[in-house]
Amino acid sequence: MSVVSGYRKSDVLIGQSTQHLLIGVLVLALGVLAWSHFVTFPLGERMPAAIETGDTVVMQRAMPLIFLELAGFFGIFTCMILMRFGV
C-alpha cells in the first residue's frame, strides 16, 4: 500500500486529475527552466551595460521576456497550491 495515496497499484493513479496536474507542472517547470537559461540569462548579462549607458531600448525589449518567466513561476506556484488541496 502506498503511503501517499492508499492504493496498492500505481496504474490506478494514472487517470487521476492530480497526476495530470503533476505532469503539466513538470512540463511547465522544465519550460521555465529552459526559458530562464536560454532567454533570460543572456539578457541579464547585457543589462548592466545597458543601465550604465542609459540604453532604454534594450531594457524595454527585455522586460516583457522577464515578465514571462515570472508568469511561468506564478503558474507553477499556483499548481503547487492546487495539488496541495487535491484539485
Buried (B, 14 or more C-beta within 10 A) or exposed (E): EEEEEEEEEEEEBEEEEEBEBBEEBEEBBEBBEEBBEEBBEEBEEBBEEBEEEEBEEBBEEBEEEBEBBEEBBEBBEEBEEBBEEEE
